[in-house]
Amino acid sequence: MEPSRAVGDNSYSEKSVSRTTLPTPVVGSYDLTTPCIASAFLLSACSCSDAAYAPQYGRYRSYPLSGEFAALARLASGLGPLAPPEVGIGDDAAVVAAPPGGFLVLAADAVVAGVHADLNLSGLDDLGWKAVAVNVSDIAAMGGCPGHLLVTVCGPPDTDLDLLYRGIAEAAEAWECPVVGGDLANAAVVVVSVAITGSLTGPPILRSGARAGDGIWVTGPLGLAAAGLRVLKELGKGATGRAADAHRRPRPSVPDGLAARAAGATAMIDISDGLAADLGHLADASGVGLEVDVVPIGPGATEGEALTGGEDYVLAFTAADDDMVLAAFSGLTPPIRIGTCLPDPRVRRVLGRPFPNVGGWEHRWA
């Protein structure tokens, strides 16, 4: 879409103008890493006495920040700076240290109000938390560690950005992956899109490495998030308990992914779309069949929610040596062996029945 047709007539870009002169506003979007943040910092930090450079509000601006600019400055100050020589919010791009050896892992995901979360049942802070958590889960599923986040938020002008970013900041702190930049723009609904970096000390664990005879494991009970959604719909936003918490604030486990790597995992995936759907993705990529004879159902969940509910963000992995798996998870909650990979990729059974061909989340496109 052309910038002149973008939603949000009060959003401006300065990217094409000099940084030492006042820009002519251009309709479009404005990102967290461009000069408006630097000028916001200068509002409180500039000591320059030259009126030509700092008449009242900092070197780059002769009027107080308002609207988007003020929001960006406020959010940036709440997220905090990086330790030098890394550079976070305030420049045209973030600069972070590359992982020593190994591999850089990249992932991105978005959460949309009304699609991934009902804001009548959970808060904007929960939406922000979930946007980070789903990305951390993708890094964990590769056997990696999260590094840094780029967060883009779109929403109506009256969106409570402080509440939304509270959840983002809490999740970033929980998984030690700071926000280093992003974007902010107006839209009809709230959308939080996150790009994440991660690091690997060895080759990634892909979906495509499972072999016939490998055990199939999951790192926790299933169906809690779906059960939580059901409870919230029944009891309302004030519902509490493990299931409601699992839906509002999923907690993927990076240590579980690292332990699976240490156990010699041959393939791995996070359970975001439901056990049946995600094990199906793994089997498709690996060319194996599946025999699932145990389904660990979370407290208060149903078998159907465990198989097709999704958003549990536990890990499913395959491995050849059961003893190595249990040893690698020493000190962590032990994973649960739920089945075995079969040589015939046409065979997919769960509890003696064919895998369900419905369930699991899938966005619809023409």
TIKOL-546063 format. One line per field, with one value per residue (C-alpha): residue number from 1; x, y, z. Coordinates in Angstrom, 3 decimals, m for minus. Example, Ala and Ser with C-alpha at 12.3 -4.5 7.8 and 13.67 -1.06 7.14 Angstrom:
BEGIN
num	1 / 2
px	12.300 / 13.670
py	m4.500 / m1.060
pz	7.800 / 7.140
***
This chain:
BEGIN
num	1 / 2 / 3 / 4 / 5 / 6 / 7 / 8 / 9 / 10 / 11 / 12 / 13 / 14 / 15 / 16 / 17 / 18 / 19 / 20 / 21 / 22 / 23 / 24 / 25 / 26 / 27 / 28 / 29 / 30 / 31 / 32 / 33 / 34 / 35 / 36 / 37 / 38 / 39 / 40 / 41 / 42 / 43 / 44 / 45 / 46 / 47 / 48 / 49 / 50 / 51 / 52 / 53 / 54 / 55 / 56 / 57 / 58 / 59 / 60 / 61 / 62 / 63 / 64 / 65 / 66 / 67 / 68 / 69 / 70 / 71 / 72 / 73 / 74 / 75 / 76 / 77 / 78 / 79 / 80 / 81 / 82 / 83 / 84 / 85 / 86 / 87 / 88 / 89 / 90 / 91 / 92 / 93 / 94 / 95 / 96 / 97 / 98 / 99 / 100 / 101 / 102 / 103 / 104 / 105 / 106 / 107 / 108 / 109 / 110 / 111 / 112 / 113 / 114 / 115 / 116 / 117 / 118 / 119 / 120 / 121 / 122 / 123 / 124 / 125 / 126 / 127 / 128 / 129 / 130 / 131 / 132 / 133 / 134 / 135 / 136 / 137 / 138 / 139 / 140 / 141 / 142 / 143 / 144 / 145 / 146 / 147 / 148 / 149 / 150 / 151 / 152 / 153 / 154 / 155 / 156 / 157 / 158 / 159 / 160 / 161 / 162 / 163 / 164 / 165 / 166 / 167 / 168 / 169 / 170 / 171 / 172 / 173 / 174 / 175 / 176 / 177 / 178 / 179 / 180 / 181 / 182 / 183 / 184 / 185 / 186 / 187 / 188 / 189 / 190 / 191 / 192 / 193 / 194 / 195 / 196 / 197 / 198 / 199 / 200 / 201 / 202 / 203 / 204 / 205 / 206 / 207 / 208 / 209 / 210 / 211 / 212 / 213 / 214 / 215 / 216 / 217 / 218 / 219 / 220 / 221 / 222 / 223 / 224 / 225 / 226 / 227 / 228 / 229 / 230 / 231 / 232 / 233 / 234 / 235 / 236 / 237 / 238 / 239 / 240 / 241 / 242 / 243 / 244 / 245 / 246 / 247 / 248 / 249 / 250 / 251 / 252 / 253 / 254 / 255 / 256 / 257 / 258 / 259 / 260 / 261 / 262 / 263 / 264 / 265 / 266 / 267 / 268 / 269 / 270 / 271 / 272 / 273 / 274 / 275 / 276 / 277 / 278 / 279 / 280 / 281 / 282 / 283 / 284 / 285 / 286 / 287 / 288 / 289 / 290 / 291 / 292 / 293 / 294 / 295 / 296 / 297 / 298 / 299 / 300 / 301 / 302 / 303 / 304 / 305 / 306 / 307 / 308 / 309 / 310 / 311 / 312 / 313 / 314 / 315 / 316 / 317 / 318 / 319 / 320 / 321 / 322 / 323 / 324 / 325 / 326 / 327 / 328 / 329 / 330 / 331 / 332 / 333 / 334 / 335 / 336 / 337 / 338 / 339 / 340 / 341 / 342 / 343 / 344 / 345 / 346 / 347 / 348 / 349 / 350 / 351 / 352 / 353 / 354 / 355 / 356 / 357 / 358 / 359 / 360 / 361 / 362 / 363 / 364 / 365 / 366
px	0.000 / 1.203 / 2.121 / m0.417 / m3.140 / m1.955 / m4.352 / m3.522 / m3.269 / m1.429 / 1.588 / 4.669 / 8.016 / 11.254 / 13.516 / 14.223 / 15.082 / 18.134 / 18.609 / 19.654 / 16.618 / 12.967 / 11.278 / 8.213 / 5.731 / 4.919 / 1.929 / 3.059 / 4.348 / 7.138 / 9.481 / 10.969 / 14.540 / 14.496 / 15.509 / 12.313 / 13.550 / 16.923 / 15.197 / 12.945 / 15.978 / 17.427 / 14.370 / 15.600 / 19.307 / 20.391 / 22.718 / 23.423 / 22.860 / 22.815 / 19.241 / 19.655 / 20.123 / 18.096 / 15.611 / 13.471 / 12.870 / 16.137 / 18.382 / 16.008 / 12.687 / 11.352 / 7.979 / 7.012 / 6.502 / 2.909 / 0.865 / 2.980 / 6.312 / 5.510 / 4.240 / 7.418 / 9.622 / 7.658 / 7.730 / 11.444 / 12.275 / 10.359 / 12.226 / 15.661 / 18.973 / 21.365 / 24.844 / 27.459 / 28.701 / 25.261 / 22.779 / 19.040 / 16.192 / 17.257 / 19.028 / 17.993 / 18.732 / 19.712 / 23.237 / 23.729 / 26.592 / 26.643 / 26.661 / 30.206 / 30.405 / 27.283 / 24.303 / 22.003 / 18.336 / 15.568 / 11.803 / 8.729 / 5.117 / 2.124 / m0.838 / m4.069 / m6.813 / m9.947 / m7.966 / m5.318 / m6.881 / m10.294 / m9.708 / m13.004 / m11.367 / m7.751 / m5.873 / m3.729 / m0.768 / m1.557 / m1.626 / 1.809 / 3.138 / 1.765 / 3.314 / 6.751 / 6.088 / 5.088 / 8.352 / 10.440 / 8.744 / 9.923 / 13.510 / 13.200 / 11.874 / 15.131 / 17.152 / 18.295 / 18.342 / 16.442 / 18.478 / 16.688 / 13.218 / 11.866 / 8.266 / 5.785 / 2.465 / m0.504 / m3.810 / m6.481 / m5.348 / m6.942 / m5.044 / m3.531 / 0.072 / 1.466 / m0.557 / 0.316 / 4.027 / 3.920 / 3.220 / 5.859 / 8.453 / 7.563 / 7.967 / 11.204 / 12.584 / 11.357 / 13.241 / 16.138 / 15.585 / 15.433 / 13.368 / 15.804 / 13.442 / 10.248 / 7.455 / 4.217 / 1.285 / m2.473 / m4.767 / m8.351 / m7.469 / m4.560 / m1.778 / 1.525 / 4.162 / 7.432 / 10.691 / 13.175 / 16.806 / 18.283 / 21.535 / 22.588 / 25.826 / 25.465 / 23.246 / 19.544 / 17.023 / 14.680 / 11.300 / 12.771 / 15.172 / 12.889 / 13.550 / 11.564 / 11.949 / 12.558 / 10.531 / 8.073 / 8.178 / 6.372 / 7.665 / 4.386 / 0.643 / m1.583 / m4.884 / m4.488 / m4.639 / m7.793 / m9.347 / m8.442 / m10.225 / m13.294 / m13.201 / m12.774 / m15.759 / m17.813 / m16.729 / m15.518 / m12.330 / m11.969 / m11.475 / m8.321 / m6.429 / m3.818 / m5.866 / m6.840 / m3.232 / m2.055 / m4.317 / m3.542 / 0.195 / 1.802 / 5.260 / 7.472 / 10.553 / 13.926 / 15.715 / 13.532 / 14.703 / 18.319 / 17.825 / 16.259 / 19.317 / 21.598 / 19.512 / 20.246 / 16.784 / 16.384 / 13.419 / 11.448 / 8.433 / 6.461 / 2.802 / 1.141 / m1.535 / m2.458 / m0.713 / m2.339 / m1.574 / 1.974 / 3.007 / 1.555 / 3.898 / 6.855 / 5.852 / 5.382 / 8.822 / 10.525 / 8.657 / 7.663 / 4.473 / 3.217 / 1.950 / 0.796 / m0.318 / m0.327 / m1.924 / m0.958 / m4.038 / m3.652 / m5.783 / m9.302 / m8.745 / m10.457 / m8.859 / m10.134 / m8.551 / m5.269 / m5.236 / m6.511 / m6.676 / m3.278 / m1.366 / 0.176 / 3.709 / 5.237 / 7.769 / 7.330 / 10.528 / 11.832 / 14.898 / 16.491 / 17.741 / 15.279 / 18.014 / 19.788 / 16.518 / 15.873 / 19.483 / 19.456 / 16.305 / 17.779 / 16.801 / 13.888 / 10.355 / 10.808 / 9.325 / 6.660 / 7.173 / 3.916 / 4.703 / 6.997 / 7.850 / 6.887 / 8.529 / 5.288 / 4.432 / 0.830 / 0.182 / m0.820 / m2.628 / m3.442 / m4.796 / m5.448 / m7.502 / m6.620 / m5.276 / m8.070 / m8.259 / m9.814 / m8.593 / m5.508 / m5.513 / m5.113 / m5.564 / m7.778 / m6.548 / m8.017
py	0.000 / 3.466 / 5.570 / 8.186 / 5.568 / 4.085 / 3.944 / 6.551 / 10.050 / 11.243 / 8.984 / 10.509 / 9.517 / 11.541 / 8.973 / 10.932 / 14.285 / 15.788 / 14.953 / 18.499 / 20.296 / 20.157 / 17.593 / 18.060 / 15.473 / 12.743 / 10.485 / 6.957 / 4.963 / 5.723 / 3.205 / 2.860 / 3.049 / 6.360 / 9.829 / 10.697 / 8.563 / 10.251 / 13.607 / 12.365 / 11.385 / 14.830 / 16.429 / 15.376 / 14.945 / 17.746 / 20.231 / 22.242 / 25.984 / 26.918 / 28.020 / 27.140 / 23.493 / 23.183 / 26.030 / 24.275 / 20.664 / 19.176 / 19.436 / 18.108 / 19.616 / 23.047 / 21.809 / 19.419 / 15.771 / 14.623 / 11.712 / 8.991 / 10.665 / 11.035 / 7.450 / 6.134 / 8.088 / 6.882 / 3.247 / 3.378 / 4.764 / 1.923 / m0.737 / 0.529 / 0.785 / m1.954 / m2.277 / m0.715 / m1.405 / m2.785 / m0.190 / m0.475 / 1.958 / 5.385 / 4.836 / 3.698 / 0.091 / m1.873 / m3.266 / m6.399 / m8.809 / m11.862 / m15.209 / m16.523 / m19.479 / m21.505 / m20.108 / m17.088 / m18.141 / m15.863 / m16.148 / m13.921 / m14.242 / m11.999 / m11.971 / m10.253 / m9.150 / m11.097 / m13.898 / m15.014 / m13.412 / m12.109 / m8.850 / m9.370 / m12.365 / m11.257 / m7.991 / m6.036 / m6.896 / m10.586 / m9.979 / m8.374 / m11.269 / m13.838 / m12.051 / m12.521 / m16.026 / m17.537 / m16.329 / m17.602 / m20.967 / m21.091 / m20.500 / m23.184 / m25.615 / m25.266 / m26.004 / m22.396 / m19.482 / m16.222 / m13.084 / m9.864 / m8.680 / m6.265 / m5.405 / m3.775 / m2.616 / m1.497 / m0.428 / 2.231 / 5.610 / 4.952 / 1.689 / 1.548 / 1.208 / 1.357 / m1.685 / m3.533 / m2.846 / m3.829 / m7.384 / m7.188 / m5.925 / m8.562 / m11.349 / m9.863 / m9.826 / m13.362 / m14.809 / m12.332 / m11.087 / m7.273 / m5.232 / m3.356 / m1.682 / m1.978 / 0.127 / 1.819 / 2.613 / 3.042 / 0.231 / m0.880 / m3.633 / m4.310 / m6.332 / m7.141 / m8.520 / m9.705 / m10.688 / m12.513 / m13.529 / m16.544 / m18.448 / m22.059 / m23.655 / m26.441 / m27.502 / m26.747 / m29.434 / m29.531 / m31.137 / m33.397 / m35.619 / m38.209 / m41.859 / m45.054 / m46.418 / m43.043 / m42.362 / m39.458 / m37.207 / m34.107 / m31.787 / m31.216 / m31.862 / m30.823 / m29.028 / m26.516 / m23.440 / m24.659 / m25.548 / m22.092 / m20.464 / m22.549 / m21.562 / m17.882 / m18.031 / m19.652 / m17.519 / m14.329 / m12.304 / m12.681 / m16.452 / m17.702 / m20.960 / m22.908 / m23.355 / m19.679 / m18.674 / m21.113 / m19.450 / m15.861 / m16.210 / m19.302 / m20.176 / m21.960 / m23.550 / m22.748 / m25.162 / m28.004 / m27.315 / m27.269 / m30.534 / m32.160 / m31.084 / m32.621 / m35.799 / m36.157 / m35.146 / m36.033 / m33.712 / m31.147 / m28.840 / m26.659 / m27.467 / m24.284 / m25.642 / m28.762 / m32.090 / m33.832 / m31.016 / m30.380 / m34.037 / m34.281 / m31.482 / m33.314 / m36.620 / m34.964 / m33.373 / m36.573 / m39.079 / m41.286 / m42.694 / m42.143 / m44.435 / m42.376 / m44.515 / m41.903 / m38.459 / m36.487 / m34.383 / m31.261 / m30.815 / m29.811 / m30.377 / m32.919 / m35.406 / m33.380 / m30.203 / m32.063 / m33.369 / m30.375 / m27.353 / m25.809 / m22.936 / m25.159 / m24.208 / m27.331 / m29.132 / m32.408 / m34.149 / m37.488 / m39.278 / m42.692 / m43.286 / m43.120 / m43.205 / m40.226 / m38.282 / m38.875 / m38.090 / m34.845 / m33.657 / m34.256 / m31.279 / m30.382 / m31.751 / m35.111 / m35.309 / m37.886 / m40.531 / m40.706 / m42.999 / m44.230 / m43.229 / m45.858 / m46.693 / m46.336 / m42.630 / m43.514 / m44.842 / m42.304 / m43.631 / m42.112 / m44.341 / m47.006 / m44.667 / m42.733 / m39.249 / m36.662 / m34.863 / m31.782 / m29.472 / m27.407 / m23.779 / m22.815 / m19.326 / m19.194 / m17.825 / m17.946
pz	0.000 / m0.837 / 2.215 / 1.216 / 1.536 / 4.838 / 7.763 / 10.356 / 8.953 / 12.040 / 11.515 / 9.929 / 8.515 / 8.502 / 6.904 / 3.746 / 5.300 / 6.948 / 10.586 / 11.414 / 9.974 / 10.794 / 8.558 / 6.446 / 7.731 / 5.220 / 5.743 / 6.536 / 9.468 / 11.897 / 13.407 / 16.864 / 15.606 / 13.719 / 14.941 / 16.834 / 19.714 / 19.733 / 19.861 / 22.650 / 24.689 / 24.031 / 25.589 / 28.989 / 28.323 / 25.976 / 27.636 / 24.491 / 25.048 / 21.365 / 20.696 / 17.027 / 17.968 / 21.158 / 21.289 / 23.851 / 22.987 / 21.756 / 18.751 / 16.094 / 17.039 / 17.957 / 19.244 / 22.054 / 21.173 / 21.030 / 19.766 / 18.188 / 18.962 / 22.651 / 22.796 / 21.197 / 23.586 / 26.593 / 25.480 / 24.675 / 28.106 / 29.720 / 27.753 / 28.730 / 26.827 / 25.792 / 27.216 / 24.889 / 22.298 / 21.383 / 20.119 / 20.651 / 20.133 / 18.899 / 15.579 / 12.125 / 13.071 / 16.128 / 16.437 / 18.509 / 18.990 / 16.744 / 18.571 / 18.981 / 16.606 / 16.016 / 14.136 / 14.214 / 14.352 / 13.060 / 13.480 / 13.313 / 14.349 / 14.885 / 17.232 / 16.227 / 18.594 / 17.792 / 16.141 / 18.620 / 21.676 / 22.704 / 24.561 / 26.352 / 28.036 / 28.453 / 28.765 / 26.354 / 28.574 / 28.032 / 24.268 / 24.483 / 26.557 / 24.112 / 21.119 / 22.675 / 24.025 / 20.686 / 19.172 / 22.066 / 21.572 / 17.949 / 19.036 / 21.733 / 19.119 / 17.195 / 20.322 / 20.621 / 23.048 / 22.394 / 21.792 / 20.800 / 19.765 / 17.167 / 18.047 / 15.671 / 17.099 / 15.018 / 16.512 / 16.916 / 18.295 / 21.699 / 22.277 / 25.772 / 24.625 / 28.143 / 29.187 / 25.987 / 26.361 / 30.015 / 28.916 / 26.192 / 28.657 / 31.261 / 28.715 / 27.365 / 30.898 / 31.650 / 28.660 / 28.732 / 25.187 / 25.140 / 22.702 / 20.449 / 17.987 / 16.013 / 14.592 / 15.631 / 13.343 / 13.377 / 12.241 / 12.677 / 15.177 / 17.499 / 15.870 / 17.554 / 15.193 / 16.678 / 15.005 / 17.207 / 16.980 / 18.687 / 18.836 / 18.450 / 19.584 / 17.027 / 14.125 / 14.514 / 15.412 / 12.422 / 11.896 / 9.246 / 11.200 / 12.814 / 11.953 / 12.260 / 15.766 / 17.412 / 20.520 / 20.477 / 23.522 / 24.799 / 27.498 / 29.328 / 29.518 / 26.645 / 26.267 / 29.086 / 26.866 / 25.093 / 28.433 / 29.692 / 26.774 / 27.518 / 31.204 / 30.346 / 28.005 / 30.753 / 33.723 / 32.096 / 32.232 / 35.982 / 35.800 / 37.492 / 37.700 / 35.814 / 32.642 / 32.359 / 32.968 / 30.283 / 27.739 / 28.697 / 29.318 / 27.775 / 29.100 / 26.562 / 28.078 / 26.548 / 28.953 / 27.642 / 24.107 / 25.222 / 27.117 / 24.047 / 22.060 / 24.692 / 24.510 / 20.808 / 19.600 / 15.926 / 15.241 / 17.230 / 16.945 / 19.332 / 19.940 / 18.729 / 16.380 / 18.378 / 18.974 / 16.009 / 13.574 / 14.755 / 14.952 / 11.460 / 10.315 / 11.847 / 10.253 / 6.853 / 7.016 / 8.228 / 6.074 / 9.012 / 10.437 / 13.969 / 16.698 / 19.684 / 22.613 / 25.412 / 25.424 / 28.573 / 29.281 / 31.397 / 34.531 / 33.558 / 29.831 / 27.601 / 25.242 / 22.306 / 23.666 / 24.196 / 20.632 / 18.691 / 21.013 / 20.309 / 21.936 / 24.604 / 23.493 / 24.951 / 22.765 / 20.927 / 19.892 / 18.708 / 19.990 / 19.626 / 23.171 / 26.074 / 28.702 / 27.131 / 27.165 / 30.847 / 31.747 / 29.745 / 31.540 / 34.987 / 37.131 / 34.833 / 34.679 / 32.918 / 29.437 / 28.621 / 25.997 / 24.051 / 21.126 / 18.384 / 14.821 / 12.230 / 8.899 / 6.903 / 6.576 / 5.701 / 9.194 / 11.830 / 14.874 / 18.244 / 21.007 / 18.385 / 16.185 / 13.029 / 13.693 / 13.703 / 10.391 / 11.971 / 14.670 / 15.044 / 14.004 / 10.363 / 8.952 / 5.880 / 2.570 / m0.896
***
